[in-house]
């Protein structure tokens, strides 16, 4: 049984499938004295691509050096694209939120209960609805409203906050502003958004109103990575709930809020546990 005190590493790999890949990864770990704790892989029959997540306990006193050595081996010898993380390192998370605060509250509760393997380090908002809650959780609150100075000025302030805090992930918990392509190019970390619709249906604004107009029988919520194309980024997690002709727009909004907060929280957890592998505009999620 592995010593709980030994460092753990997590690698995500993808590339062209061929024989011997699983053996190559497990053999490298074995010869370094490591112990595999979890391993999962997937073959895409359409593209011929191989995907793997492997987590192992290291016998090295320098896990960062071991991570670099594994990356070099998997890249040079196996032809894989590799990302690797140290299990002990807790990513730093900033939440962006506007006036709809339910998803933000869910993330804060999960964090305080120890259910998120990361640390929320700030709340950024164009409104003050979460200011008292941020104070309650002893979190910095950055009120950066949209003003006549323009989006570029606002985003420059946001980027400055994120850099000062060394943020590893930005979560849009119903942040009702569109991030510019320039912001996404400069932010230097992934951005996860919750969209209050089962994408690709009803993208854009007022999706519950769109759903009610169409008389749908299911509503949903979608957590995805943010790209310059609105509501078109790789999907991490989705859930749906049945509705009927008796439901008003208000009913859809109420039921949708429950979906949104749970879907976003799960997506953030999956990302922080390094279970999401982005490939082209899709994801492979190792649950």
C-alpha positions as CSV (number, residue, x, y, z in Angstrom):
1,X,0.0,0.0,0.0
2,X,1.3,3.4,-0.9
3,X,2.6,5.7,1.8
4,X,0.0,8.6,2.1
5,X,2.9,11.0,2.6
6,X,4.5,10.3,-0.8
7,X,3.9,12.9,-3.5
8,X,1.3,12.2,-6.2
9,X,1.4,13.2,-9.9
10,X,-1.4,13.3,-12.4
11,X,-0.8,13.2,-16.2
12,X,-3.2,13.8,-19.1
13,X,-2.0,12.5,-22.4
14,X,-3.4,12.4,-25.9
15,X,-2.0,11.6,-29.4
16,X,-2.2,9.0,-32.2
17,X,-3.1,5.6,-30.9
18,X,-0.7,2.7,-31.4
19,X,0.2,-0.5,-29.6
20,X,2.3,-0.3,-26.4
21,X,1.2,3.1,-25.1
22,X,-0.4,1.9,-21.9
23,X,2.6,-0.4,-21.3
24,X,5.0,2.4,-22.0
25,X,3.4,4.7,-19.5
26,X,3.1,2.1,-16.7
27,X,6.6,0.8,-17.4
28,X,8.1,4.2,-17.0
29,X,6.3,4.7,-13.7
30,X,7.4,1.3,-12.5
31,X,11.0,1.7,-13.3
32,X,11.0,5.1,-11.5
33,X,9.7,3.3,-8.4
34,X,6.2,4.8,-8.6
35,X,2.9,3.1,-7.8
36,X,-0.1,3.7,-10.1
37,X,-3.2,4.8,-8.1
38,X,-5.6,5.4,-10.9
39,X,-5.5,4.9,-14.7
40,X,-8.1,5.3,-17.4
41,X,-7.8,5.5,-21.1
42,X,-10.0,6.0,-24.2
43,X,-9.6,5.2,-27.9
44,X,-11.6,7.3,-30.3
45,X,-12.4,5.0,-33.2
46,X,-13.3,7.9,-35.5
47,X,-10.1,9.9,-35.2
48,X,-7.7,7.1,-34.1
49,X,-6.7,9.2,-31.1
50,X,-5.6,7.8,-27.7
51,X,-6.5,9.6,-24.4
52,X,-5.3,8.7,-20.9
53,X,-5.3,10.0,-17.4
54,X,-2.9,8.4,-15.0
55,X,-2.2,9.2,-11.3
56,X,0.7,7.8,-9.4
57,X,2.5,7.9,-6.2
58,X,6.1,9.0,-6.6
59,X,9.2,7.6,-4.8
60,X,11.1,10.7,-5.8
61,X,12.1,13.4,-3.4
62,X,11.7,15.9,-6.2
63,X,8.3,15.4,-7.9
64,X,8.7,18.5,-10.1
65,X,11.8,17.0,-11.7
66,X,10.0,13.7,-12.1
67,X,7.1,15.5,-13.8
68,X,9.4,17.1,-16.2
69,X,11.1,13.8,-17.0
70,X,7.8,12.1,-17.6
71,X,6.7,14.9,-19.9
72,X,9.9,14.5,-21.9
73,X,9.5,10.8,-22.1
74,X,5.8,10.8,-23.1
75,X,6.4,13.5,-25.7
76,X,9.6,12.3,-27.3
77,X,9.2,8.5,-27.0
78,X,5.4,8.0,-27.1
79,X,4.5,11.0,-29.3
80,X,1.9,12.3,-26.8
81,X,0.7,15.8,-25.9
82,X,1.1,15.9,-22.2
83,X,-0.1,18.0,-19.3
84,X,1.0,17.1,-15.8
85,X,0.1,18.3,-12.3
86,X,1.3,17.8,-8.8
87,X,-1.6,16.5,-6.6
88,X,-0.4,18.6,-3.6
89,X,-0.6,21.9,-5.5
90,X,-4.0,23.5,-5.0
91,X,-5.0,25.7,-7.9
92,X,-6.0,29.3,-7.2
93,X,-9.5,30.2,-8.3
94,X,-11.2,33.6,-8.9
95,X,-14.9,33.8,-9.3
96,X,-16.6,36.4,-11.6
97,X,-20.2,37.1,-10.7
98,X,-22.9,39.7,-11.4
99,X,-26.3,39.8,-9.7
100,X,-27.4,36.2,-10.0
101,X,-25.5,34.7,-7.0
102,X,-26.7,31.2,-6.6
103,X,-23.9,29.5,-8.5
104,X,-21.3,31.6,-6.6
105,X,-22.7,30.6,-3.3
106,X,-22.6,26.9,-4.2
107,X,-18.9,27.2,-5.1
108,X,-18.1,28.9,-1.8
109,X,-20.0,26.3,0.2
110,X,-18.2,23.5,-1.7
111,X,-14.9,25.1,-1.1
112,X,-15.5,25.6,2.6
113,X,-16.6,22.0,3.0
114,X,-13.4,20.8,1.4
115,X,-15.1,19.5,-1.7
116,X,-13.0,21.5,-4.2
117,X,-9.3,20.7,-4.5
118,X,-8.4,24.3,-4.9
119,X,-8.5,27.6,-3.2
120,X,-10.9,30.5,-4.0
121,X,-8.8,33.6,-3.7
122,X,-11.1,36.4,-4.8
123,X,-14.5,37.4,-6.0
124,X,-14.7,39.9,-8.9
125,X,-18.0,41.6,-9.8
126,X,-19.6,44.4,-11.7
127,X,-22.2,44.6,-8.9
128,X,-22.1,44.5,-5.1
129,X,-24.5,41.6,-4.5
130,X,-21.7,39.3,-3.3
131,X,-19.8,41.9,-1.3
132,X,-21.1,40.9,2.2
133,X,-20.7,37.2,1.4
134,X,-17.1,37.8,0.4
135,X,-16.5,39.5,3.7
136,X,-18.1,36.6,5.5
137,X,-15.7,34.2,3.8
138,X,-12.8,36.5,4.4
139,X,-12.2,36.9,0.6
140,X,-11.1,39.9,-1.3
141,X,-14.0,41.5,-3.2
142,X,-13.2,43.5,-6.2
143,X,-16.1,45.7,-7.4
144,X,-15.2,46.6,-11.0
145,X,-18.4,48.0,-12.6
146,X,-19.0,48.6,-16.2
147,X,-18.5,52.3,-16.8
148,X,-18.3,54.8,-19.7
149,X,-14.5,54.3,-19.8
150,X,-15.2,51.2,-21.8
151,X,-14.6,47.4,-21.8
152,X,-10.9,47.6,-22.5
153,X,-10.3,49.7,-19.3
154,X,-12.4,47.3,-17.2
155,X,-10.7,44.2,-18.5
156,X,-7.3,45.8,-17.9
157,X,-8.2,46.2,-14.2
158,X,-9.5,42.6,-14.1
159,X,-6.4,41.2,-15.6
160,X,-4.3,43.2,-13.1
161,X,-6.2,41.6,-10.2
162,X,-5.8,38.1,-11.6
163,X,-2.1,38.5,-12.2
164,X,-1.5,40.0,-8.7
165,X,-3.3,36.9,-7.2
166,X,-1.5,34.4,-9.5
167,X,-4.9,32.9,-10.5
168,X,-4.9,29.5,-12.1
169,X,-8.6,29.4,-13.0
170,X,-11.4,31.9,-13.6
171,X,-15.0,30.8,-13.0
172,X,-17.8,32.8,-14.5
173,X,-20.6,32.1,-12.0
174,X,-23.4,33.9,-14.0
175,X,-21.1,36.8,-14.8
176,X,-23.3,38.5,-17.3
177,X,-20.6,40.2,-19.4
178,X,-18.9,38.9,-22.5
179,X,-15.2,38.6,-22.2
180,X,-13.3,39.9,-25.2
181,X,-10.9,37.9,-27.3
182,X,-8.1,40.2,-26.1
183,X,-8.9,39.3,-22.5
184,X,-8.9,35.6,-23.2
185,X,-5.6,35.9,-24.9
186,X,-4.0,37.7,-22.0
187,X,-5.6,36.0,-19.0
188,X,-3.1,33.1,-19.0
189,X,-5.4,30.5,-17.5
190,X,-8.6,28.6,-18.4
191,X,-12.0,30.2,-18.0
192,X,-15.1,28.2,-17.2
193,X,-18.6,29.5,-17.7
194,X,-22.1,28.2,-16.8
195,X,-24.6,28.7,-19.5
196,X,-28.3,28.4,-18.5
197,X,-29.2,26.2,-21.4
198,X,-28.4,22.7,-22.7
199,X,-26.0,23.8,-25.4
200,X,-25.9,24.0,-28.3
201,X,-29.7,24.8,-28.0
202,X,-30.6,28.3,-27.0
203,X,-27.2,30.0,-27.0
204,X,-26.9,33.7,-26.2
205,X,-29.2,35.8,-24.0
206,X,-32.5,34.8,-22.3
207,X,-32.4,31.1,-23.0
208,X,-35.2,30.2,-20.6
209,X,-37.4,32.6,-22.4
210,X,-36.4,31.0,-25.7
211,X,-37.1,27.6,-24.3
212,X,-40.6,28.6,-23.1
213,X,-41.4,30.1,-26.5
214,X,-40.5,26.8,-28.1
215,X,-42.4,24.7,-25.6
216,X,-39.5,22.4,-24.8
217,X,-39.9,19.5,-22.4
218,X,-36.4,19.6,-21.1
219,X,-34.3,22.4,-19.8
220,X,-30.6,22.2,-19.1
221,X,-27.4,23.8,-18.0
222,X,-24.0,23.6,-19.6
223,X,-20.6,24.3,-18.1
224,X,-17.9,24.9,-20.7
225,X,-14.5,26.5,-21.3
226,X,-14.8,30.0,-22.7
227,X,-13.5,30.8,-26.2
228,X,-13.8,33.9,-28.3
229,X,-16.9,32.4,-29.9
230,X,-19.8,32.9,-27.6
231,X,-21.2,29.8,-25.9
232,X,-19.1,27.6,-28.2
233,X,-16.3,26.4,-26.0
234,X,-15.5,22.7,-25.1
235,X,-18.3,21.3,-22.9
236,X,-17.3,19.9,-19.5
237,X,-20.5,19.0,-17.9
238,X,-24.3,19.1,-18.6
239,X,-27.5,18.2,-16.8
240,X,-31.2,18.4,-17.7
241,X,-34.6,18.6,-16.0
242,X,-38.0,17.8,-17.3
243,X,-40.5,20.6,-17.6
244,X,-44.1,20.8,-19.0
245,X,-46.6,23.1,-20.7
246,X,-47.7,24.1,-17.2
247,X,-44.4,25.7,-16.4
248,X,-44.1,29.5,-16.7
249,X,-40.9,31.4,-17.6
250,X,-40.6,31.9,-13.8
251,X,-40.8,28.2,-13.2
252,X,-38.1,27.5,-15.8
253,X,-35.9,30.2,-14.2
254,X,-36.3,28.7,-10.7
255,X,-35.7,25.1,-11.8
256,X,-32.8,26.2,-14.0
257,X,-31.0,27.8,-11.0
258,X,-30.8,24.5,-9.3
259,X,-29.2,22.9,-12.4
260,X,-26.8,25.8,-13.0
261,X,-25.2,25.7,-9.5
262,X,-24.8,22.0,-9.5
263,X,-23.4,21.7,-13.0
264,X,-20.9,24.5,-12.5
265,X,-19.7,23.1,-9.2
266,X,-19.2,19.7,-10.8
267,X,-17.4,21.1,-13.8
268,X,-15.0,23.1,-11.5
269,X,-14.3,20.0,-9.4
270,X,-13.5,17.9,-12.5
271,X,-11.2,20.6,-13.8
272,X,-9.4,21.0,-10.5
273,X,-8.9,17.3,-10.2
274,X,-7.3,17.3,-13.7
275,X,-10.0,15.0,-15.1
276,X,-10.7,17.1,-18.2
277,X,-8.7,16.7,-21.4
278,X,-9.4,19.2,-24.2
279,X,-9.1,17.9,-27.7
280,X,-9.9,20.1,-30.6
281,X,-13.3,21.7,-29.5
282,X,-14.4,18.7,-27.4
283,X,-13.4,17.3,-24.0
284,X,-12.7,13.8,-22.7
285,X,-13.7,13.7,-19.1
286,X,-12.3,11.0,-16.9
287,X,-14.8,10.6,-14.0
